[in-house]
Every structure is written in structure tokens, then in C-alpha cells.
Amino acid sequence: MVRAHAVWDDEGGAPRQDSMHSEYGKRIEADGSWTIYHVFSGVPATIGGDLMRGMNSNDALDQMTKTNLDNSRRRAVPTGTLKGRFLAAWWVRLCKHF
């Protein structure tokens, strides 16, 4: 059980409620270095033009957490914005018929 928990933590731990925005995980490589990877493709991430390989554990965790948090913030839509966009599109469609 301890081994499974260590692997689970190495893969990024438990997803938060907004796990759809957590696109990046971290994994340990055979040489003991850490890689941040895209969880849906498994490909090592390129963030800010840098390939995220050969990192130590702390740097990998910090960068993975920061990147996933940035994704969540970027994708967050203010409540009024979505409603306004919907109403504007609805109004345009309605006016076409009159």
C-alpha cells in the first residue's frame, strides 16, 4: 500500500474538483529525474519554450502546480460573461426572424 501511495503521489496526487483543468502531471524517470507531462497524451510538456525534463522533485511539483493553476484561471469564465454572450447570440438569432 505504501508503494501504491508513493506512485499515486508521484503522478500528481488526487485531482481537485476542477480536474478537467489539470492537464499536467509529474513522473519520475529511470535516471531519478522528474518530468512534467501532459496527462492526456503522456508527452513531456513544453512550458514557456522549455522542455520540462531532468527536474528535481520540488521544481517539478512547483512548476506542475503553477501550470495547472494558470490553466484553471485562464479557463475560468466570469458568470456574467457567459450569460451575456448567450443572451447576445440569442438576441441576434431572434432578430433575424423579424
N, C-alpha and C positions, 0 to 999 in steps of 0.2 A: 504493500500500500504506500509506503514511503516513496518508493521508486516512481510509482504512477503519479503521485502528487508532485514530485520534482519535475517530471516530464510535463505535466499539465501546467505548472508554473512557468517552465521554460518556453512553452508555447504561447505565453501571454496571459495565462490565468483565466479566470471566469470573465466572460463578456458582460459588459454592463447592459442596462436596459436598451441603450441605443446601439446595440452590437452591429447593426447594419452599417454604421459609420466607422466601425473599427476594421479597417481594411488591412492593417499591418500587424504582424506578429513577430516574435523573435525566436530564434532557434540556435542551438549550439552546434557547431560544426565539428568534424572529426579531429581537427587540429586544436580544439579548445576555444577558438574564437567564436564570436557571435555574429549572426546575420539577421537583419530585419528583412522580412519578405512579405510579399503580397499574399494574403491568406487564401484568396480565391484561385490564384494561378500557381503559387509556390515559387515564383520567380523572385530573386533578390531585388529589393527596392532600390530605386534611384531617386534620391531626395535632394533637391537643390543642385542637381547635376553630379552628385556624389553617389557612388555605388556603396550601399550600406552593408559591407562585409568586413571581416577582420577586426571587429569591435570588441571591447571588453564588455562584461555583463552590465555594468552600471550605465555606460554610454548607450548601449543598445536599448536598455529599458527606458532611459530618459528620452531618446530620440523616438522610439516607438510610441510612447505615451504622448509626447508633444505632437507628433504627426497625426495620431488618431484624434486627439482633442481638436487640432486645427481642422480636420475633416468634419468633425461634428459641428463646429462653429460655422464653417463655410456652408454647410448644407442646411443649417437651421434657417427656417423661413419665419420671419415675424408673422404673427397671427393675422394682423390686419392686411398685410401684403397679399397673402394668398386669397383672402376673401375679396379684396379689391380687384385682383386680377380676374377672378372668376366672374364677379359682377360686371366688369368692363367687357369681357368676352361675351357674356350672356346678353348684355345690352346691344352690342354690335349685331349679334345674330338676330335679336328680336327686331331691331330697326330695319333690317334688310327685307322683312316681310311686309312692311307698311310703307 
